[in-house]
Amino acid sequence: MVLLVALIGLWIARKPLAGDVVNRELARRGVPARYTITDLGLGRQRLTNVVIGDPRRPDLVADWLETRTRLTLSGPKVTGVRAGRVRLRGRLVDGRISLGALDRLMPAPSPHSTAPFVLPALDVAVEDGGIRLETPYGVVGLSLSGRGRLNDGFSGKLGAVAPRLQVGDCTATGLAAPMRVRIVDERPTLSGPMSLEALACGDVAVSRLSARTEFTLSSALDHWQGQARLRGGAIRHPSVVAGAIGGSLDFAGDARATTGRVQIIARNLAGQPGRAERATIAGQYLLGRVARFDGRVQLGGAQVAGTWLSRLDEWSRSAAGTPVGPVVRKMLNAAQGAGRRFALDMALALDSDRGPRGPGFTVRVPRLSLASASGGRLAFGGGTGLIGDGRGIRFDTRLAMQGGGLPSLRATLRQDAPGAPMRGTATMARYDADGASLALDRLVFQAAANGETRITSRVALSGPISGGRIDGLVLPVTARWDGRRRLWINPECQPLTIRSLAVSGLRLDQVGVRLCPLDGALARLDGHRLSGGAQLGATRLAGRIGSSPLALSATGARFALADRRFTLSGVESRIGRPESFTRIDAETLTGQITAGGIVGQFTGGGGQVGQVPLLLDQAAGDWRLAQGVLSLNGALRVRDARSESPRFLPMAARGVALTLNGSQIHTTGTLFEPTRNVKVADLVIDHALDRGAGSADLVVPGITFGKDFQPELLTPVTFGVIADVKGSIAGRGRILWDGQGVRSTGQFGTQSLDLAAAFGPVTGIAGTIRFTDLLALESAPHQEVTIRTVNPGIQVTNGVVHYQTLSGTRIRVEDGRWPFAGGELTLDPTLLDFSQPVERRMTFHVNGAAADQFLLQFDFQNLNATGVFDGTLPMIFDERGGRIEGGRLVVRPGGGSIAYLGELSQKDLGLWGNLAFGALRSLNYRSLRIDMNGPLAGEMVTDVRFAGISQGKGAKSNFLIRRLQKLPFVFNVRIKAPFRGLLDSAQSFYDPRRLIQRNLPALLEEQNKRAAPPTPANPTIQPSASETVP
């Protein structure tokens, strides 16, 4: 503004001050102006009410302007300029200030001039000057007042205000800069405060920013230097907030570059990563075609945010139950302790060279150190440090970590260029934590031929796992890194050895397997994508489970890291001593590791528990391992371990649920007959792996047999022994096993059971059997069963049998008793063996059977008999059926009688026939013997012999008959007929009509014979002589 006033004065002084001359010149230049000349002298010229530009919007308004001149040989010369109240209007266009119509009064710059700009030697006095400057960034108001020689000695005030300035994405509001200006020896100096109510650049906002500045310009106004002390209120950013900032800045430079030193201090920083009581950035800077910073960044009283530290707890929990769990927990606890309060000191160099050959923006960290209140230390330095630019990151440094519970680590890393192979070494001391340890052999970083970095080492690990422990795990590690986003770990097979492994009662010793990569690497990291996995070939392991030996094998195994799924095939396990091991197998076992545990499926499962003679196979279902508890759900088949002569047929076990908690196995399920889908029993099994002991409880709520469901669907033992079973059986059994062997008990019973046996139909079987060895089907002695009826050809009722079942499908019959025809039928003790095709003998005794009750039992209405019989019926049963050998019934002394009560069906038998019928209608006998031999279901041979015949009550008598009675009759009769039709033959025999028709003629014919010939071998009716036959 001072220069402008001076130039106006110079222009006025160049011409005669006559009004018409001035007007003509202003008109010639196209400058509208109004003014009043109040003084026009040789040394002083004064204009008042000066208005230049459009009167409605003038570019200059001054109440008065005054110049001081003196005459020289070259003409008048302006020596001073004074102004009262002056207001200017300007605009910033393309980096240059335009004053509207006043631009046409400015002298044109000389294109040939090389002289630097200098301030004129004028005495200037401005009482109140101001300019309204419109810029692309906003409106700025400038004010000026002062006096003095313009090139040396001027002193005044220069002020600047702006309500709002917008530069790019930065907005400044409330700018105020009341500065003092003084010019000494042609060098202007400005000093004073500058303040902003608010400054916002992007997401960064600063409130109440102020600076006290002082800077000096060179005489040509093309160089500057100065300093500023900064102070501000809160700084806000979505990720960080500072309570207050302060600092200092010095600078020196020109239009090409400015350099200086800066120090910025922020207090009470808080953001998502954490907090810091104090943050300092200090160093040298350069601003120009390139921008550089070289200094330090320091944090004091810093702490990592609690949410970030809590993530370490999640990592620690995820490693819990694994061998590295205690190591990870200690390491992360140490990291948490270090993160709660620490100090950071970092050397930082920034370089921005965006020229055609520049690298762009470069960040270099030559050294960094972290020191925590917990004692942890992390530092790297040496070499060129950490360098990052548009091409990537390059390492050339040494790293060290120790103290505060952190692992002790030393490393030297070097790269020739970003992305180039890494070279160097690293060592970590053995790290112990709560019984676990992790050690790394010397890590070696080498450059591979394809430009990748090759890393080799060996990991040694010991530590607890869920419910157990692993010791001496050793695995060589070979990794490849492309220097960017891809990392391969163990892309080739490596030997894995474990000194010992113990989990949930399981212990494996000296494990040695070959661990091969899946999908190209044991672990592969491609950016944020993790893949790879492990696979094993045929593997055999040995150890113990509880106190029992264990042999474990698999034909193959696979584990994929991407989805954490695994598959085991051909799994076979043998638990226990070789002579009585427990077997658990599976054709395929799949699973997936999830946040809630391990879940999967199994197929083709099978096994056998110790000495329990039950085989399990065709098992399939789901399994889950969570919080140390293994759960299985599915279905399987149960069959007898005895392949020859099995005691029961295979059954389906459904709804099977198994849990393994520690060393305790608990299993439940339901057994069904698979072909008829009939429920057989509910099953509960408990087993302690550590003790090798357990129990199985079998509950049969009730099996109902009928037309469509017979016992041979459950067991082959009954096949050929019983059939057509009707009724229900219920009971329960219990099996116990331990190191001493297997024991089993049970109790089963029925209230009414009907069946068909080899010796005839049986109904109403009722009773309870108590087994002392259920698996062997061996019971306690003197078991009792009641039988409503049994009919081996002669029906007997209401019997009681005492027996004992023995191992080997044998039954020891102790005794049997039935009421029989007023007497008793008993069964001798015997042993029945159903395990092989042998003869089974049963001997029945008849004691005191009354003939009349016997006939009444079979509804022989035309016969009446007396006499009491005793006898023996030996029966033999084998695969051909049943038969009687040597059966005999004998009447007790005193004999008996037989009388026919019916009428003749043929009225006239002839003289002799009628005579005989009347005489033999009722007979008395002194002795009667019946011998029986033959099959029960075939032709039975029955020999009947009775003697001492006399007429009974109701028989007719005459002279001839009385003579005949004196003859010594002996009847020998042989009957060949089915046993169950034998009684019909007996009825026909005792019918007098048939007796007379068959025997009387022969009797009369033989009466006159003197001697009887020998008895035929097979007499059909009676001997050929009527004498006593031996």
Secondary structure, DSSP 4 states (H G I P E B T S, - for coil): -HHHHHHHHHHHHHS---HHHHHHHHHHTT--EEEEEEEE-SSEEEEEEEEEEETTEEEEEEEEEEEEEEEETTEEEEEEEEEEEEEEEEEEETTEEE-GGGGGGSPPPPTT--PPP-----EEEEEEEEEEEEETTEEEEEEEEEEEETTTT-EEEEEEEEEEEEETTEEEEEEEEEEEEEEETTEEEEEEEEEEEEEEETTEEEEEEEEEEEEEE-TTSSEEEEEEEEEE--EEETTEEESEEEEEEEEEEESSEEEEEEEEEEEEEEESSEEEEEEEEEEEEEEESEEEEEEEEEEEEEEE-HHHHHHHHHHHHHHTTSTTHHHHHHHHHHHHHHHHSEEEEEEEEEEEE-STTS-EEEEEE--EEEEETTS-EEEEEEEEEEEEETTEEEEEEEEEEESTT---EEEEEEESSTTSPEEEEEEEEEEEETTEEEEEEEEEEEE-TTS-EEEEEEEEEEEEETTEEEEEEEEEEEEEE-SSSEEEE--S-EEEEEEEEEETTEEEEEEEEEEEEBTTBSEEEETTEEE-EEEE-SEEEEEEETTEEEEEEESEEEEETTTTEEEEEEEEEEES-GGG-EEEEEEEEEEEEETTEEEEEEEEEEEE-TT--EEEEEEEEEEEEETTEEEEEEEEEEEES-SSS-SS--EEEEEEEEEEETTEEEEEEEEEETTTTEEEEEEEEEEETTTTEEEEEEEEEEEEEBTTB-GGGT-GGGTTTEEEEEEEEEEEEEEEEETTEEEEEEEEEEEEEEEEETTEEEEEEEEEEEEEETTTTEE-SSEEEEEEEE-SSS-EEEEEEEEEEETTTEEEEEEEEEEETTEEEEE--EEEE-SSS--EEEEEEEEEEEHHHHHHHTT-TTEEE--EEEEEEEEEEETTEEEEEEEEEEEPTT-EEEEE-S--SSS---HHHHHHHHHHSEEEESEEEEEEEEESSSEEEEEEEEE--EE-TT----HHHHHHHTS--EEEEEEEEEGGGHHHHHHHHH-HHHHHHHHHHHHHHHHT-SSPPPPPSS-SSS-SSSSPP-
